Amino acid sequence: MFHDMDADHFVKFVIREGIGETPEVVYYISPCQRIYVQANGTGRLALSATDINTGIARIKLGRVILRQYRYAEAETETRAGYDILVKQMDPKVTWLVSARKDLVEEYEALKQPEQAAKFRAEIAATDANPPEVSAKK
């Protein structure tokens, strides 16, 4: 059963930027997100920095942060996860497909069109190439 947003269900973080005239930026982070961030940090201690699960966790965390419009932080996590997985997995794996889309959104928001174009090109190349099928003998 879902309840209205209150202190039991959401933690409110207020970040103030600048002095006085800059408005406050408010983020609501659910307890699930907070636990996920804590678990991700713990998992990083237990797993290798290049482990596939570390890459997946960082892409997931990047998505959570992206949905809060915190583009620079999201890009850091998404790109780190992408860099781990791209070396170890097929380019058509769901995690890499979603990471590319997130990176395009993040780079556009960060006013980095050349980086966004790079990942758009990777999306197009991945879409154009059919999946490899092993030949039966």
Phi, psi and omega per residue, in radians:
M1 nan 2.363 3.141
F2 -1.665 2.541 -3.140
H3 -2.042 2.887 3.035
D4 -1.122 2.691 3.141
M5 -1.135 2.159 3.052
D6 -2.613 -3.052 -3.055
A7 -1.099 -0.466 3.137
D8 -1.263 -0.412 -3.021
H9 -1.945 -0.362 -3.137
F10 -2.423 2.491 3.072
V11 -1.793 2.301 -3.084
K12 -1.765 2.183 3.069
F13 -1.960 2.233 3.096
V14 -1.971 2.197 3.110
I15 -2.035 2.183 3.119
R16 -1.843 2.258 3.124
E17 -2.045 2.394 3.138
G18 1.371 -2.919 -3.123
I19 -2.167 2.121 2.965
G20 1.276 -1.265 -2.972
E21 -1.378 -0.280 3.138
T22 -1.389 2.251 -3.121
P23 -1.206 2.761 3.104
E24 -1.248 2.579 3.036
V25 -1.899 2.166 -3.059
V26 -2.005 2.271 3.088
Y27 -2.077 2.382 3.033
Y28 -1.870 2.141 -3.123
I29 -2.045 2.144 -3.138
S30 -1.241 2.742 3.075
P31 -1.007 -0.595 3.108
C32 -1.091 -0.743 3.119
Q33 -1.123 -0.713 3.140
R34 -1.103 -0.769 3.114
I35 -1.117 -0.704 3.133
Y36 -1.082 -0.754 3.127
V37 -1.108 -0.742 3.114
Q38 -1.121 -0.747 3.136
A39 -1.161 -0.655 3.122
N40 -1.077 -0.754 3.106
G41 -1.118 -0.728 3.107
T42 -1.147 -0.730 3.136
G43 -1.089 -0.624 3.124
R44 -1.108 -0.535 3.112
L45 -1.254 -0.582 -3.077
A46 -1.520 -0.474 -3.083
L47 -1.845 2.722 3.044
S48 -1.112 2.649 3.104
A49 -1.140 -0.312 3.141
T50 -1.898 0.186 3.120
D51 -1.178 2.498 3.139
I52 -1.003 -0.717 -3.136
N53 -1.139 -0.567 3.051
T54 -1.123 -0.769 3.110
G55 -1.064 -0.787 3.130
I56 -1.097 -0.777 -3.141
A57 -1.065 -0.693 -3.126
R58 -1.216 -0.630 3.066
I59 -1.141 -0.744 3.103
K60 -1.084 -0.780 3.127
L61 -1.102 -0.720 3.080
G62 -1.009 -0.704 3.122
R63 -1.111 -0.755 3.120
V64 -1.058 -0.785 -3.120
I65 -1.205 -0.658 3.096
L66 -1.037 -0.722 -3.129
R67 -1.162 -0.216 3.057
Q68 -1.727 0.135 3.108
Y69 1.093 0.511 3.081
R70 -1.753 1.300 -2.904
Y71 -1.108 -0.749 -3.100
A72 -1.129 -0.768 3.117
E73 -1.166 -0.697 3.126
A74 -1.106 -0.734 -3.139
E75 -1.077 -0.704 3.135
T76 -1.032 -0.843 -3.107
E77 -1.240 -0.810 -3.107
T78 -1.088 -0.790 -3.104
R79 -1.145 -0.683 3.117
A80 -1.099 -0.789 3.113
G81 -1.130 -0.724 3.112
Y82 -1.062 -0.814 -3.122
D83 -1.078 -0.566 3.087
I84 -1.221 -0.855 -3.024
L85 -1.311 -0.590 -3.046
V86 -1.086 -0.460 3.141
K87 -1.422 -0.277 -2.977
Q88 -2.112 -0.227 -2.996
M89 -2.227 2.824 3.048
D90 -1.093 2.448 -3.106
P91 -1.059 -0.338 -3.111
K92 -1.592 0.050 3.112
V93 -1.064 2.435 -3.077
T94 -0.894 -0.722 -3.096
W95 -1.091 -0.698 3.139
L96 -1.278 -0.642 3.108
V97 -1.077 -0.846 -3.128
S98 -1.204 -0.616 3.117
A99 -1.106 -0.720 3.118
R100 -1.067 -0.768 3.136
K101 -1.101 -0.748 3.117
D102 -1.122 -0.716 3.141
L103 -1.118 -0.667 3.072
V104 -1.045 -0.837 3.138
E105 -1.073 -0.746 -3.122
E106 -1.152 -0.810 -3.125
Y107 -1.173 -0.602 3.066
E108 -1.121 -0.760 3.137
A109 -1.160 -0.527 -3.140
L110 -1.524 0.108 3.126
K111 1.032 0.822 3.077
Q112 -2.165 1.267 -3.029
P113 -1.111 -0.512 -3.140
E114 -1.185 -0.649 3.082
Q115 -1.217 -0.728 3.103
A116 -1.063 -0.718 3.142
A117 -1.108 -0.651 3.121
K118 -1.041 -0.790 -3.113
F119 -1.339 -0.522 3.007
R120 -1.075 -0.730 3.115
A121 -1.121 -0.674 3.096
E122 -1.143 -0.675 3.095
I123 -1.088 -0.819 -3.139
A124 -1.088 -0.747 3.140
A125 -1.130 -0.701 3.132
T126 -1.172 -0.707 3.115
D127 -1.163 -0.591 -3.086
A128 -1.317 -0.518 -3.099
N129 -1.541 2.156 3.093
P130 -1.216 2.715 3.122
P131 -1.098 2.546 3.130
E132 -1.284 2.372 3.119
V133 -2.078 2.243 -3.134
S134 -1.265 2.441 -3.133
A135 -1.349 2.329 3.110
K136 -1.520 2.428 3.119
K137 -1.958 nan nan
